[in-house]
């Protein structure tokens, strides 16, 4: 669950506790407690379903993907499944469960975006293998981004 989810749960829990302490009538807890439980259960179940679908997609893309060097990736390759290797130099948006990684290989680097958190904890300095689709960068049409289906340490 993302940091925002935990913050929302904490705020709602504090509000429920404050209301109960102020009013003293616990009948609203019949609805409030299941609501608080759903604030945790729904994100966890959505995350599990997302990871499962990414694992299945990884099996499909694995067959079509070809290993490429970072220096050869361009926007003209959009839609192609690729495998890359490199070192993580930056991690961002992990707190949203939508991590972005900057992967470097030699003097070349590329942004790798995931729409779910990876199975492994990936940190700056890790050597990783990435399986994903090349996309045009949303903010700079002259550069490419990889939408990762799988990222991990020591993947074959």
C-alpha positions in Angstrom: 0.0 0.0 0.0 1.3 3.5 -0.8 2.2 6.1 1.7 -0.9 8.1 0.6 -3.1 5.1 1.4 -1.6 4.8 4.9 -2.0 8.6 5.4 -5.7 8.4 4.4 -6.2 5.4 6.7 -4.6 7.2 9.6 -6.6 10.4 9.1 -9.9 8.5 8.8 -9.0 6.4 11.9 -8.3 9.6 13.9 -11.6 11.1 12.7 -13.5 8.0 13.7 -11.8 7.9 17.1 -12.4 11.6 17.6 -16.1 11.3 16.7 -16.6 8.3 19.0 -14.8 10.1 21.9 -16.9 13.3 21.3 -20.3 11.6 20.8 -19.9 8.5 22.9 -22.4 6.5 20.9 -20.8 3.5 19.3 -23.6 2.6 16.8 -21.8 4.4 14.0 -18.9 2.0 14.5 -21.0 -0.6 12.7 -20.3 1.3 9.5 -17.0 3.1 10.4 -14.9 0.0 11.3 -15.7 -2.0 8.1 -15.1 1.2 6.1 -11.6 1.5 7.8 -10.9 -2.1 7.0 -11.8 -1.6 3.4 -9.4 1.4 3.2 -6.6 -1.2 3.8 -8.1 -4.3 2.1 -8.9 -2.7 -1.2 -5.4 -1.3 -2.0 -3.7 -4.5 -0.9 -6.0 -6.6 -3.1 -5.6 -4.3 -6.1 -1.8 -4.4 -5.6 -1.8 -8.2 -5.5 -4.0 -8.4 -8.7 -1.7 -5.9 -10.4 1.4 -7.9 -9.6 -0.2 -11.1 -10.7 -1.1 -9.6 -14.1 2.3 -8.2 -14.5 3.9 -11.6 -13.8 1.6 -13.1 -16.5 2.5 -10.3 -18.9 6.2 -10.9 -18.2 5.8 -14.5 -19.4 4.2 -13.3 -22.7 6.7 -10.5 -23.3 9.7 -12.7 -22.5 9.1 -14.6 -25.7 9.0 -11.5 -27.9 11.6 -9.4 -26.2 15.1 -9.0 -27.5 18.1 -7.9 -25.5 19.3 -4.4 -26.5 21.9 -1.9 -25.3 20.7 1.3 -23.9 22.5 3.3 -26.6 20.3 1.7 -29.3 16.9 2.5 -27.8 15.0 5.3 -29.5 11.4 6.5 -29.8 11.1 4.8 -33.2 11.2 1.5 -31.3 7.9 2.3 -29.6 5.9 -0.8 -28.9 8.8 -3.2 -29.0 9.4 -5.6 -26.1 13.0 -5.3 -24.9 15.4 -6.6 -22.2 18.0 -4.2 -20.8 20.7 -4.5 -18.2 22.1 -1.6 -16.2 22.7 0.0 -12.8 20.0 2.0 -11.0 21.1 5.6 -10.5 17.8 7.0 -9.2 14.5 5.8 -7.8 11.5 8.1 -7.5 7.7 7.8 -6.9 8.1 4.6 -4.9 5.8 6.2 -2.2 3.0 6.1 -4.8 3.6 2.4 -5.7 4.5 3.7 -9.2 8.3 3.6 -9.1 10.4 5.3 -11.7 14.0 4.2 -12.1 16.9 5.7 -14.0 18.9 2.9 -15.4 22.5 3.6 -16.6 24.8 1.6 -18.8 28.1 3.3 -19.5 27.3 6.9 -20.5 23.7 6.1 -21.5 20.7 6.2 -19.3 16.9 5.7 -19.6 13.8 6.1 -17.5 12.1 2.9 -16.5 8.5 3.3 -15.3 6.4 0.6 -13.4 2.7 0.9 -12.7 3.0 -1.4 -9.7 5.8 -2.0 -7.2 8.3 -4.7 -8.2 8.6 -8.0 -6.4 12.1 -7.1 -5.1 13.3 -4.0 -3.3 15.3 -2.2 -5.9 17.7 0.5 -4.6 20.3 2.9 -6.1 23.4 1.1 -7.1 21.7 -2.3 -7.8 22.5 -4.1 -11.1 19.2 -5.0 -12.6 17.6 -6.6 -15.6 14.5 -5.0 -17.0 11.8 -6.5 -19.3 9.4 -4.0 -20.8 8.0 -2.1 -23.7 9.6 1.0 -25.3 7.4 4.0 -25.2 7.7 7.6 -26.3 8.5 9.9 -23.4 5.4 11.9 -22.5 7.3 15.0 -21.7 10.1 14.8 -24.3 9.0 13.2 -27.6 12.7 12.9 -28.7 13.5 10.4 -26.0 12.2 6.9 -25.1 11.0 5.4 -21.8 10.6 1.8 -20.9 7.3 0.7 -19.4 8.6 -2.2 -17.3 6.7 -5.4 -16.9 9.5 -6.9 -14.7 12.5 -5.5 -13.0 14.8 -7.5 -10.8 18.2 -8.2 -9.6 20.0 -11.2 -11.2 17.1 -12.1 -13.6 18.1 -14.3 -16.5 
